[in-house]
Amino acid sequence: MPTALTDLCRYPIVQAPMAGGGSGPELAAAVCEAGGLGFLAAGYKTADGMYQEIKRLRALTGRPFGVNLFMPQPPLADTSAVEVYREQLAGEAAWYDTELGDINGSSDDGYEAKLAILRDDPVPLVSFTFGCPTRAVLTAFAELGTYTVVTVTTAAEAQDAQQAGADAVCVQGVEAGGHQGTHRDDPHADGTGSGLGLLALIGQVREAVRIPVIAAGGLMRGAQIAAVLAAGASMAQLGTAFLATPESGANPLHKQALTNPLYTHTELTRAFSGRPARGLVNRFLREHGPYAPAAYPAVHYLTSPVRKAAAKAGDAQGLNLWAGQGHRLAREMPAGQLVAVLAAELDAARAALGAGGAL
Ligand SMILES: Cc1cc2nc3c(=O)[nH]c(=O)nc-3n(C[C@H](O)[C@H](O)[C@H](O)COP(=O)(O)O)c2cc1C
């Protein structure tokens, strides 16, 4: 096992895993080669699809990288709210000339099969979101020399992760783009408020656990990375910043939207997947967010054909445009160059802090 999280790469910069096509082997390799920590997103992929990406990444770089898994979700006890949502989305299906999806897709995201591959052919780091793995799973990885990270959105979740044996936590502030990695989605909460901002959360987690912290949410510049390191994080994880790079596999409509002034802000919504996720406010989010049910991943499967049809039609108003609160600061530059620029900005910010100057 690496002696420390920060031994995995030169700079304290992690490229966030981004399921749905955002982060594939090309992006991860470019980040690793430039001195950051690249990540593959196994979510929504088959176990074999994940393994093919691991092999491709290994062909592109010999440096350490991470693989991110979605934790299995409890089966939906009552599908009536999803059936109501299906009726509410009928107009969307008609508009995009498609059908709404079958909600009975897998709710475990192939978790056991993915674990089996990662045990048979270990990778340097595995991270988990939407829950905390069992102690047995984390211990097995520790014995294989695989570093484990659990995403947390509260201090209590961080304590659970530490107790289960995770090597580190990824502390995800409410600013973050994409899904909140909350361990249990509360169906009674509307999912759109109450999350803690990153600096508030780092402070609480640092006092609750002793394992290292990776900070995520709204970070777009090196000076912001300096801020979270000063607050006690060991590394910073950036998603939206890397989404805009040419190596990211995000839909071009999505990439362009990040800095398009038409999109004035982001919101947390259940509209596309049934779990709170932060995206640019577009027509679909505005119209359906207010009543979308807490039913992940059923809603993900339900809306999937609509999102695909919207993408095919070139209509960003029907897409899940995941983005963090910092999206306006996205820079369209190669991922390796972005790592170098962020590292230089971080150095400059640290020098300014050290000299007692203003950032
Ligand atoms: C398009 C997109 C997809 C994401 N997919 C995943 C994922 O598959 N697994 C995960 O743990 N986090 C995922 N996230 C969340 C990131 O890990 C990270 O918390 C977030 O990007 C940090 O906020 P930022 O986007 O403002 O940098 C995703 C984020 C985005 C923007």
The ligand as an SDF file (V2000), in Angstrom:
LIG
                    3D

 31 33  0  0  0  0  0  0  0  0999 V2000
  -20.5910   15.0610  -14.9590 C   0  0  0  0  0  0  0  0  0  0  0  0
  -20.2810   14.5680  -13.5770 C   0  0  0  0  0  0  0  0  0  0  0  0
  -20.3670   13.2170  -13.3120 C   0  0  0  0  0  0  0  0  0  0  0  0
  -20.0320   12.7360  -12.0300 C   0  0  0  0  0  0  0  0  0  0  0  0
  -20.0220   11.3830  -11.8000 N   0  0  0  0  0  0  0  0  0  0  0  0
  -19.5510   10.9150  -10.6260 C   0  0  0  0  0  0  0  0  0  0  0  0
  -19.3420    9.5180  -10.4300 C   0  0  0  0  0  0  0  0  0  0  0  0
  -19.5620    8.7060  -11.3210 O   0  0  0  0  0  0  0  0  0  0  0  0
  -18.8680    9.1000   -9.2250 N   0  0  0  0  0  0  0  0  0  0  0  0
  -18.5700    9.9880   -8.2250 C   0  0  0  0  0  0  0  0  0  0  0  0
  -18.1270    9.5570   -7.1560 O   0  0  0  0  0  0  0  0  0  0  0  0
  -18.7440   11.3060   -8.3820 N   0  0  0  0  0  0  0  0  0  0  0  0
  -19.2150   11.7750   -9.5670 C   0  0  0  0  0  0  0  0  0  0  0  0
  -19.3410   13.1370   -9.7400 N   0  0  0  0  0  0  0  0  0  0  0  0
  -19.0210   14.0420   -8.6130 C   0  0  0  0  0  0  0  0  0  0  0  0
  -17.5300   14.2940   -8.5190 C   0  0  0  0  0  0  0  0  0  0  0  0
  -16.8830   13.1750   -7.9500 O   0  0  0  0  0  0  0  0  0  0  0  0
  -17.1760   15.5070   -7.6350 C   0  0  0  0  0  0  0  0  0  0  0  0
  -17.7510   15.3590   -6.3720 O   0  0  0  0  0  0  0  0  0  0  0  0
  -17.6490   16.8220   -8.2420 C   0  0  0  0  0  0  0  0  0  0  0  0
  -17.4080   16.8680   -9.6190 O   0  0  0  0  0  0  0  0  0  0  0  0
  -16.9250   17.9630   -7.5460 C   0  0  0  0  0  0  0  0  0  0  0  0
  -17.5240   19.1760   -7.8490 O   0  0  0  0  0  0  0  0  0  0  0  0
  -17.1250   20.0700   -9.1260 P   0  0  0  0  0  0  0  0  0  0  0  0
  -17.8140   19.4130  -10.2940 O   0  0  0  0  0  0  0  0  0  0  0  0
  -17.6910   21.3960   -8.8110 O   0  0  0  0  0  0  0  0  0  0  0  0
  -15.6370   20.0300   -9.2630 O   0  0  0  0  0  0  0  0  0  0  0  0
  -19.6680   13.6420  -11.0060 C   0  0  0  0  0  0  0  0  0  0  0  0
  -19.6050   15.0160  -11.2900 C   0  0  0  0  0  0  0  0  0  0  0  0
  -19.8970   15.4770  -12.5540 C   0  0  0  0  0  0  0  0  0  0  0  0
  -19.7830   16.9560  -12.8360 C   0  0  0  0  0  0  0  0  0  0  0  0
  1  2  1  0
  2  3  1  0
  2 30  2  0
  3  4  2  0
  4  5  1  0
  4 28  1  0
  5  6  2  0
  6  7  1  0
  6 13  1  0
  7  8  2  0
  7  9  1  0
  9 10  1  0
 10 11  2  0
 10 12  1  0
 12 13  2  0
 13 14  1  0
 14 15  1  0
 14 28  1  0
 15 16  1  0
 16 17  1  0
 16 18  1  0
 18 19  1  0
 18 20  1  0
 20 21  1  0
 20 22  1  0
 22 23  1  0
 23 24  1  0
 24 25  2  0
 24 26  1  0
 24 27  1  0
 28 29  2  0
 29 30  1  0
 30 31  1  0
M  END
$$$$
